[in-house]
Amino acid sequence: MTSFFDEISRNRLKSILLMLCFGLIFAGIVFLFVEVFGGGLIGFIVGIIIILAYAAFSYFYGSKLVLKMSKAQVADKAQYRQLYDLVDGLASASQIPMPTIYIVNDQSPNAFATGKNKKNASIAVTTGLLAMMDKNELEGVIAHEMSHIANNDIQFMLYAIVFAGVIGLMAAIIRNVFLFGALTSGGGRKNGGIFILIGLVVGLLAPLFALLLKLAISRRREYMADANGARITRAPSHLASALKKIQAYENKPTAQPVQHANEITSPLYFENPLRKKSIMNLFSTHPPIADRIAKLEQMY
């Protein structure tokens, strides 16, 4: 048996360690980027501008784009009174402001949270989720999403996505410079060949490692939100029951992915909306649903 707090602490620590690994890869790719462009002030400034522009756009417009891509509409308070009451109660229990509630017209049962911070957060649920879950199960799912907001997972995953995106962008530039022979400073060095080889390897592997780290962080935050959601409701069986229903749905041959979900938005969802299975789960945004159920059934 595992306590809520042990599970939360363990996954928080693992998330932090994974983010530190992200920082090391990021520092290495920035160093190489500066070296490629002469190792001077101009290269450094270019790198900083790219990072700041990407981060600023993601922070200010990321959540709006997610809601727009998902075709989410603000929930009518009169029509979804029970949902509003449920979210309001869980927001109070989580000690965060009431998030804006959105509805996604989709038969696949799912939900997600997004927003810049706790004061500007949103929770979206699909019509399929509302139709499938009873009140207790819906409470478990909403508590999970509320935990993402309370734990600052929105910002945490934003940083991971920004890190991965910037690493991928800078690695692509470095890779193309080496591949097309546009390097201006490395070729004339004593160890120019080795430098070029290192640059190509880093340019190819850094984005892959960044992607794997981002996905690993996403899985850890899902486990943590499960544990914290169960702590808020004091009923891990409610969330486990919701996951079992979703698991049964996914096993049906007629099961459909969330219509407007994509690779960018999929880490935000309660369960993988794309219905894709990954080898050894390395490329999965979410932990195996059976593992999540097993952990919840062992919690107290």
N, C-alpha and C positions, 0 to 999 in steps of 0.2 A: 504493500500500500504506500502511496505517496501523498503528501499533503499539498494543498494548493500552493503554499508559499515556497516549498522546496522546488516544485516544478517551475514556478515563476522565476525564482532566483537562478536556477540552473540554466534556463533558456536565455535569461537576460545576460548572464556571463558569457555564454557561447556567442550571442549576438555581438557583444562588445569585442570579443576576440576576433571574430570574423571581420568586423569593421576595421580593426587594427591591421589585419592582413590587407584589406582594401587600401589603407593608407600607405602601406609599404609599396604595393604595386603602383599606386598613384604617384608616389615620390619618384620611383624608378622611371616611370614613363615620362614624367615632367623633366627629369634630368636628361634623359635621352633626347627629348624634344628640343631642349635648349642646346644640346650638343650638335644636333642636326643643323640648327640654324645659326651656327657659329659660336655658340657658347657665350654670347654677349647679352647686353641689355635688351636688344630688340627681340631676340628669341624668347627671353623671359617675359617681356611685356605681352607679346603675342599669346603666349600660353595662358597668362593671367586673364587677358581679355576674353579668350575662349571660355575659360572656366566660369568667370563671373557672368558672362552673357547667358550661358547655358543654365547656370544655377538660378539666375534671376527670372528667366522665362519660365522655368519649371516651377519655381516657388509661387509666382504671381498668377500664372495662367494654367498650371498643371491640373488643378482640381476642376476648373471650369471645362477644360478640354475633355477630361475623363467623363464628366456628366453629359457633355454634349455627344461624345462618341458613343456613350451607352444608351442614348435616347431616353434619358431619365427626365421625368416630369415631376414638379412639386406635387406632393400628395394633397388632395383636397381634405381639409380637416373634418368636414361633416361626413364625407364618405368613409374616411379611415380613422374614425374617432378612437376605436380600440387600439389601433397601432400607435396613434399619438399618445394615448394614455400610457401605453407600455413603454414607449421611448422616454417619455417625461419621467416616469418613475425610475427607470434604470439610469437616466442622466443624473437624477438626484442622488441615487445610491452610489454612483461613480464620482460624484462631486465635480461634475463638469457642466457647462451650459448646455441647454437643449439644442441638439443639432437640427438642421433642416432635414426634413424627411422627403425622400424622392421615391417614386414608383417607376419601375421598368416593366413595360408590358411584354413579358416573355414567359413562356410556359415552363422553362427550366427553373428549378428551385435554387435561388442563390441570393446573395446580398453583398454589399461592400460599403466601406467607409472611405471618405476622402475629405480634403480640406487643407488649408494652410496651417491651421493650429486649432486648439480646443475651442476657441471663440468663433471660428469660422469653419466648422466641420459640418459634414453632411452624411447621412446614412441612406442608402438606396436598397430597396428590396424588390424582388421580382414578383409579379402576380402569381407565378407558379409556386413560389415559397409561401405566400399567404394562403393559397388554396390547399397546400399539402399539410401544413403544420397546424397542430392544435395550439392553444394559448401558451402552454408550458414550453413546448418545443420552440415556438416563435420567440418566447422570452429568452431562451438559451442562445439562439442565433443572434438576437439583438444585443444581448449582453456581451457576446464575443466581439461584435463590431464596435460596441461602446468601449470595450477594452483597448481596441486598436487606437481609439481617440485618446483615452485616459493615459495609455502607456507611451504616448507620442510616437506611435508606430508610423503615423502618416508622415511626420518629419523624418523619422529614422529611415523609412523606405525611400523617401524622396532623396535623402543624401546618398543612399546606395545606388539609386537609379542615376542620379547626377554623376556620381563617381564612375559608374560603369559606362555611361554615355560619353563622358569626357575622355576616359581611357580609350574607348573604342574609336572616338574621333581622332585623337592625337596619334594613336597607333596606326590608323589608316593613313594619316598624312606621312608619318615616318616610313611606313611600309612602301608607299608609292614613291617617296623620294629615293629610297634605296633601289627599288625595282627599276625605276626609270633613269637612274644615274644622275639625279639632280643634286646629289650631295656636294656641297661646296667646300667642306672642311675636312671630312673624313678620308677622302681618297688620297690626299697628299700626306697623310700621316705615316709614320714608320710602321704602325700596326693597322693600317687602313683596312686591309682585308678582314682582319679579325673584328674590327669595329663594325664593318658592314654586315658580317655574319651575325654578330650579336644584335645589331639593329633589326635585321630581318626576323630573327627568332623572336625577339621581344615584340616586334610589330605584329607577328602572327599569333603568339601565345597569350600576350597580355589581355586582349579582349576576351579570349576564352576563359581565362582564369577569373577575370572580372565578372563575367556572366555567371560562372559557377558560384562565386562568392555571393553575388546578389541573390541568386536562387536559394542558396543555403541560408542566408539571412532571412529571406522571406519565409522559409519553412520553420525556422526557429521562432519567428514572431507569431506564426500561426499556432504553434504549440503553446506559446506564452499567453496568447489571447484566449485559447481554449481554457487554460488553467485559471486565468483571471476572471473570465466570464463565469466559470463554474463557482468561483469564490464569491462573486457578486450575488448570484442567485442562490448559493448554498445548495444547489441541486445539479451536480454534474450529470445525473441521469437524464435530465431534460435535454441537454446539449447532445449527449450520446444518442438519445432517441431520434433527434433531428438528423444527425449524421447517418444513422441507420436507414432512415427513410430516403435520404439522398443517395446513399449507397445502393439501395434497392432500385431506385429510379435509374441510376447510371448503368445498372446491370441489364436493363431492358434493351432489347434491340431497337426499340423506337425512341430511345433517349436522344435528345437533341442538345447541342451546346448552346450557351447563351448567344443569341443571334448577333448582337453587336459587340461582343467581347473580342479582344485581340491580344496579341503578345504583350502590348504595352500595359493594358489595364488588368490583365489576368492575375497578377500578384495581389491585387487589392481585394479580390473576391473571397467570400467565405469558403468556397470549395472551387477547385479548378474549373473554370467555366468553359474551357475548350475541349474537355473530355479526352485529352491526349494522355497516353501512358508513356512513361519515359524509362529507358534502361537504367536500372539501379537507382532510379529516382534522382539522379544527379542533375537532370535538366527539368525537374518538376518544380513548379512554383509553390506547391503545397505538399505536406507530408501525405503518405498513404492514408486513406480514410479509415482503413482497418486499424492502423496504429493509433490514430487519434481517438477512436472509439475505445480501444484497449486501455489507453492512458486515462481516459475519463472514468472508465469503470473501476480503475484502481485508486482513484482520488478520494480523499475524505476531508 
